[in-house]
């Protein structure tokens, strides 16, 4: 997999604080960006699926859900 370099500028105080805490900023930024990319892909996939559902699934008739619940309750009495 090819990689790219991203440069981030932060204040000296933030860098020192993170280093003092033993945080590998490079790994943390990389992990965060990978997670952000995953969330972005997931959101796009969900939006595409919702569009397919909107186009292909017809809405149920008014009262359908209540009738199904009533039928299910009556059948298990």
C-alpha positions in Angstrom: 0.0 0.0 0.0 1.3 3.4 -0.9 1.5 6.0 1.8 1.4 9.8 1.9 3.0 12.2 4.4 0.7 14.6 6.3 2.3 17.3 8.4 0.6 18.8 11.4 1.7 21.9 13.3 0.9 22.2 17.0 2.1 24.4 19.8 5.4 23.5 21.5 3.5 23.2 24.8 1.2 20.5 23.4 4.0 18.6 21.9 6.0 18.6 25.2 2.9 17.6 27.2 2.2 14.6 24.9 5.8 13.5 24.9 6.0 13.8 28.7 2.9 11.5 28.9 4.7 9.0 26.6 2.2 9.4 23.8 3.4 8.5 20.3 1.8 11.4 18.5 2.5 10.0 15.1 0.8 6.7 15.9 -2.2 8.5 17.6 -2.7 10.8 14.6 -2.4 7.8 12.2 -4.9 5.8 14.2 -7.4 8.7 14.4 -7.2 9.3 10.7 -7.7 5.6 9.9 -10.8 5.6 12.2 -12.1 8.7 10.6 -11.7 7.2 7.1 -13.5 4.1 8.3 -16.4 6.1 9.7 -16.6 8.1 6.5 -16.7 5.0 4.3 -19.3 3.4 6.6 -21.5 6.6 6.5 -21.3 6.6 2.7 -22.2 2.9 2.5 -25.2 3.4 4.8 -26.4 6.4 2.8 -26.2 4.3 -0.4 -28.1 1.5 1.2 -30.8 3.9 2.5 -31.1 5.3 -1.0 -31.7 1.8 -2.4 -34.3 1.1 0.3 -36.1 4.4 -0.5 -36.2 3.5 -4.2 -37.2 -0.2 -3.9 -39.2 -0.7 -0.7 -42.8 0.5 -0.8 -44.2 2.0 2.4 -46.6 -0.2 4.3 -50.3 0.7 4.4 -51.6 2.8 7.3 -52.3 0.6 10.3 -50.2 -2.3 9.1 -47.8 -2.4 12.1 -50.6 -2.2 14.6 -52.5 -5.0 12.9 -49.4 -7.2 12.8 -48.7 -6.6 16.5 -52.3 -7.3 17.4 -52.2 -10.5 15.3 -49.0 -11.6 16.9 -50.4 -11.0 20.4 -53.7 -12.8 19.7 -51.7 -15.8 18.2 -49.6 -16.3 21.4 -52.4 -16.0 24.0 
